[in-house]
């Protein structure tokens, strides 16, 4: 991706970030931009990944490569097998877990300032796909993460999860809705090696005083 294309992608992101101030949610325009961006990025995964690596090697100056947090998600680039454990009910004093497998394909974008997952979730009786798009703000040195779900393609995107890595552990916070009530959500990345990684999601109904882990994902590298 050349400099002109990268600037175009950044412009799309800036446009897509505009929110509907009256409704307080991400606008349909935002969703349209996000879907267009993700579609473009996933159109030719191998070529984009190879081009991004070339950009990182030859097109990034020393100032860019020294941006804190820029390479936090480099470990995730590639193809993975995933094993999931998920609570049947969230924040309902439920202790019944379902287990299923899946896959994850990640590639860097914009010289590692962004990256995208194409995820397959083989849930028993209802497999579906999802896309996670991440983008680093070099000013705050924090990542924002959006989720696009194939089961609700016309729904507005949820507010992003925001955070970063410290001592090898990634922590991200955001708002979610469970049974019509606002809750705090948390993502954790940990136990990261060249061939494996661990991710989990938790919710809090009391503004972070207590947390219930409701989804665990363990990754094993394929290539």
C-alpha positions as CSV (number, residue, x, y, z in Angstrom):
1,X,0.0,0.0,0.0
2,X,1.6,3.3,-1.1
3,X,1.5,6.6,0.7
4,X,-1.5,7.8,-1.3
5,X,-3.5,4.7,-0.4
6,X,-2.5,4.9,3.3
7,X,-3.6,8.5,3.4
8,X,-6.9,7.5,1.8
9,X,-7.4,4.8,4.5
10,X,-6.7,7.3,7.3
11,X,-9.2,9.7,5.7
12,X,-11.8,7.0,5.7
13,X,-11.2,6.2,9.3
14,X,-11.4,9.9,10.3
15,X,-14.7,10.2,8.4
16,X,-16.0,7.0,9.9
17,X,-15.2,8.2,13.4
18,X,-17.9,10.9,13.3
19,X,-20.7,10.2,15.7
20,X,-24.3,11.1,15.9
21,X,-24.2,13.6,18.7
22,X,-28.0,13.4,19.3
23,X,-28.3,9.6,19.5
24,X,-24.9,9.0,21.2
25,X,-24.2,6.0,19.0
26,X,-22.0,5.2,16.1
27,X,-23.8,6.3,12.9
28,X,-24.8,4.2,10.0
29,X,-22.4,6.3,8.0
30,X,-19.6,5.1,10.3
31,X,-20.7,1.5,9.8
32,X,-20.7,1.9,6.0
33,X,-17.2,3.3,6.1
34,X,-16.0,0.5,8.4
35,X,-17.5,-2.2,6.2
36,X,-16.0,-0.6,3.1
37,X,-12.6,-0.4,4.7
38,X,-12.7,-4.0,6.0
39,X,-13.9,-5.3,2.7
40,X,-11.1,-3.6,0.9
41,X,-8.6,-5.0,3.4
42,X,-9.8,-8.5,3.2
43,X,-10.2,-8.6,-0.6
44,X,-6.7,-10.0,-1.1
45,X,-5.2,-11.1,2.3
46,X,-1.9,-12.5,1.0
47,X,-1.1,-9.5,-1.1
48,X,-2.0,-7.0,1.6
49,X,-0.1,-8.8,4.3
50,X,3.0,-9.0,2.1
51,X,2.7,-5.4,1.1
52,X,2.3,-4.3,4.7
53,X,5.4,-6.2,5.7
54,X,7.4,-4.5,2.9
55,X,6.0,-1.1,4.0
56,X,7.1,-1.8,7.6
57,X,10.6,-2.8,6.5
58,X,11.3,-0.1,3.9
59,X,8.6,2.6,4.1
60,X,8.6,3.4,7.9
61,X,11.1,5.9,9.2
62,X,12.9,5.6,12.5
63,X,10.4,8.0,14.2
64,X,7.4,5.9,13.2
65,X,9.0,2.6,14.3
66,X,9.7,4.1,17.7
67,X,6.0,5.0,18.4
68,X,5.1,3.3,21.7
69,X,2.6,0.5,21.2
70,X,2.9,0.4,17.4
71,X,3.9,-3.2,17.3
72,X,1.8,-4.5,20.2
73,X,-0.2,-6.7,17.9
74,X,2.6,-8.0,15.6
75,X,2.4,-11.3,17.5
76,X,-1.1,-11.9,16.1
77,X,-0.2,-11.7,12.4
78,X,-0.9,-15.0,10.6
79,X,-3.3,-17.9,10.8
80,X,-4.5,-19.5,14.0
81,X,-6.6,-22.3,15.3
82,X,-8.8,-21.2,18.2
83,X,-10.5,-23.1,21.1
84,X,-13.3,-21.2,22.8
85,X,-15.1,-21.6,26.2
86,X,-18.2,-19.3,26.6
87,X,-20.8,-18.9,29.3
88,X,-24.3,-19.7,28.2
89,X,-25.7,-16.7,30.1
90,X,-23.8,-13.5,31.0
91,X,-24.2,-11.9,34.5
92,X,-26.9,-14.4,35.4
93,X,-25.1,-16.4,38.1
94,X,-24.7,-19.0,35.3
95,X,-21.9,-21.6,35.5
96,X,-22.6,-23.6,32.3
97,X,-20.0,-23.3,29.6
98,X,-20.1,-24.3,26.0
99,X,-16.9,-25.2,24.1
100,X,-16.3,-24.9,20.4
101,X,-13.4,-24.4,17.9
102,X,-12.7,-21.7,15.3
103,X,-10.1,-20.0,13.2
104,X,-8.5,-16.5,13.1
105,X,-6.7,-14.8,10.3
106,X,-4.9,-11.5,11.2
107,X,-3.0,-9.1,9.0
108,X,-1.5,-5.7,9.6
109,X,-2.6,-2.5,7.9
110,X,-1.3,1.1,7.5
111,X,2.3,0.2,8.5
112,X,1.1,-1.6,11.7
113,X,-1.0,1.4,12.9
114,X,-4.0,-0.9,12.3
115,X,-4.8,-4.6,12.0
116,X,-7.8,-6.8,11.2
117,X,-9.0,-10.3,12.1
118,X,-11.2,-12.4,10.0
119,X,-12.7,-14.9,12.6
120,X,-14.8,-18.1,12.2
121,X,-16.7,-19.2,15.3
122,X,-18.0,-22.8,15.0
123,X,-20.6,-22.5,17.7
124,X,-22.7,-25.7,17.9
125,X,-25.9,-25.1,15.9
126,X,-25.1,-21.6,14.8
127,X,-21.6,-21.0,13.4
128,X,-20.9,-17.4,12.4
129,X,-18.1,-15.0,11.4
130,X,-16.8,-11.8,12.8
131,X,-14.2,-9.1,12.1
132,X,-12.1,-7.3,14.7
133,X,-10.6,-4.0,13.5
134,X,-7.9,-2.3,15.7
135,X,-6.3,1.1,15.3
136,X,-3.6,2.8,17.3
137,X,-3.8,6.5,18.2
138,X,-0.1,7.6,18.4
139,X,-1.1,10.6,20.5
140,X,-2.6,8.6,23.4
141,X,-0.6,5.4,22.6
142,X,-3.8,3.4,23.0
143,X,-5.6,1.0,20.7
144,X,-9.3,1.1,19.8
145,X,-11.0,-2.2,18.9
146,X,-14.3,-2.5,17.0
147,X,-16.3,-5.7,16.3
148,X,-18.4,-6.5,13.2
149,X,-20.7,-9.5,13.6
150,X,-22.1,-11.4,10.7
151,X,-25.3,-12.1,12.6
152,X,-26.2,-8.4,12.9
153,X,-24.7,-6.8,9.8
154,X,-27.1,-3.9,9.8
155,X,-26.7,-3.0,13.5
156,X,-24.7,0.1,14.5
157,X,-21.2,-0.8,15.7
158,X,-20.7,-0.8,19.5
159,X,-18.3,1.8,21.0
160,X,-14.7,0.6,20.8
161,X,-12.8,-1.2,23.5
162,X,-9.8,1.0,24.3
163,X,-6.5,0.2,26.0
164,X,-3.0,-1.1,25.5
165,X,-0.3,-3.5,26.7
166,X,1.8,-3.3,29.8
167,X,4.4,-6.0,30.8
168,X,3.1,-8.3,28.1
169,X,-0.5,-8.1,29.1
170,X,-3.1,-6.2,27.0
171,X,-6.0,-4.7,28.9
172,X,-8.9,-3.0,27.1
173,X,-12.1,-1.5,28.5
174,X,-15.4,-0.3,27.0
175,X,-19.2,-0.2,27.4
176,X,-21.6,-3.0,26.5
177,X,-25.3,-3.9,27.0
178,X,-26.5,-7.0,28.7
179,X,-30.3,-7.6,29.1
180,X,-30.9,-4.0,28.2
181,X,-28.6,-2.7,30.9
182,X,-25.3,-0.9,30.5
183,X,-22.3,-2.8,31.8
184,X,-18.5,-2.4,31.7
185,X,-16.6,-4.8,29.4
186,X,-13.0,-5.9,29.6
187,X,-10.7,-7.7,27.2
188,X,-7.4,-9.3,28.4
189,X,-4.6,-10.6,26.2
190,X,-1.9,-12.7,28.1
191,X,0.4,-15.8,27.9
192,X,1.6,-14.6,24.5
193,X,4.3,-16.7,22.7
194,X,5.3,-17.0,19.1
195,X,3.0,-19.9,18.7
196,X,0.2,-19.3,21.2
197,X,-1.9,-16.7,22.9
198,X,-4.8,-16.3,25.4
199,X,-7.7,-13.9,25.2
200,X,-10.7,-13.4,27.5
201,X,-13.7,-11.2,27.9
202,X,-15.4,-10.2,31.2
203,X,-18.3,-8.0,32.2
204,X,-18.9,-5.9,35.3
205,X,-22.3,-4.7,36.5
206,X,-20.9,-2.6,39.3
207,X,-18.5,-0.2,37.4
208,X,-15.5,-2.5,37.7
209,X,-15.7,-3.6,41.4
210,X,-16.2,-7.2,40.4
211,X,-15.8,-9.0,37.1
212,X,-17.4,-12.1,35.6
213,X,-15.3,-13.8,32.8
214,X,-17.7,-15.0,30.2
215,X,-15.5,-15.9,27.2
216,X,-12.1,-17.5,26.9
217,X,-10.1,-18.1,23.7
218,X,-6.8,-20.0,23.4
219,X,-4.9,-19.6,20.1
220,X,-2.5,-22.0,18.4
221,X,-0.5,-20.8,15.4
222,X,-1.0,-22.6,12.1
223,X,1.4,-20.3,10.1
